[in-house]
């Protein structure tokens, strides 16, 4: 009896999931009531210099921050964008920031 296993052709073996943390960026627009549920942390992965946002999301400001804590790259990412190609001139370890009006998501990537 032959068994065929399903294959997933859309997964790229080079794509690496980025672990993100979350903090309140500005609570001036948030009322004093505690949140009723968890914050939706975006699902993000990277393949070479292409960053993939694998979940629905609001508009973001994307920043790359170097080891000296300098913002070296910043770009607006609209809610209907699912990938961003980062400039090839950036090589090494960077902190990736995704900023919304009230939330700050961050993690580390290697380019």
HUFENLIN-V163421 format. One record per run of one state. SS is the DSSP state (2 for helix, 1 for strand, 0 for the rest). FROM is the first residue (numbers start at 1). TO is the last residue. Records with the same first field share a line. If there is no record, write none. Layout:
SS = FROM-TO / FROM-TO
This chain:
0 = 1-15 / 19-20 / 25-43 / 48-49 / 54-59 / 66-70 / 78-82 / 86-92 / 100-102 / 111-111
1 = 16-18 / 21-24 / 44-47 / 50-53 / 60-65 / 71-77 / 83-85 / 93-99 / 103-110
